[in-house]
Amino acid sequence: MPLNFHVDIVSSEAEIFSGTAHLLVAPTVLGEMGVLARHAPLLARLKPGLVRVVREPDYDESFFVSGGFLEVHPRAVTVLADTVLRGRELDESAARAAKQRTEQALKAAPSPADYARLKAELELEIALLRSINELRTRHRLR
């Protein structure tokens, strides 16, 4: 039986998840990272994407994070993110509509400050749609 460790996933508004896992997979700016019990201490910056908490061999939970930090200790992991959504809360039609609105706003020749903000929003919306597609594909394979 694999060793477990404690996981906390926290947004700027609330604690979203607290429990045990035997594997956590997170999207860091340096690439996807897997964490097992007794991992060396680490602090990594997260990019937008899915954090997977594997609780049992055939059971995992997914969370979309907008970015943030992953703090790893040998017996505990904390995910600190501005925004966290549970995988089952992701709405593809709303994400597509938001992406389309942002693309239209970018075509309207915004000011440089608005352009930078809109580009960041578009990158987040693309990451959200990519995550929704990943979840759909993973559940289809089971």
Secondary structure, DSSP 4 states (H G I P E B T S, - for coil): ----EEEEEE-SS-EEEEEEESEEEEEETTEEEEE-TTPPPEEEEE-SEEEEEEEETTEEEEEEE-SEEEEEETTEEEEEES-EEEGGG--HHHHHHHHHHHHHHHHT---HHHHHHHHHHHHHHHHHHHHHHHHHHHHHH-
